[in-house]
Amino acid sequence: MDHPSIDNVQELQKEIAGLKEKIVKLEQQIAHIQKNCRHSFFETPFMRKCVKCHYVEILYY
């Protein structure tokens, strides 16, 4: 089994950083969609979940 080289580790760290940035952007897109959604909720005694955008509200504390 080959051991990763220092250069390989640095490349992996760069890739991880890029993917984290992409995750942040995607989460922002979801938040924007959920903020502007005309929610249609499916409800249980404990939570409400929008069937369109998957926004969740917890109904117990």
Buried (B, 14 or more C-beta within 10 A) or exposed (E): EEEEEEEEEEEEEEEEEEEEEEEEEEEEEEEEEBEEEEEEEEEEEEEBBBEEBEBEEEEEE
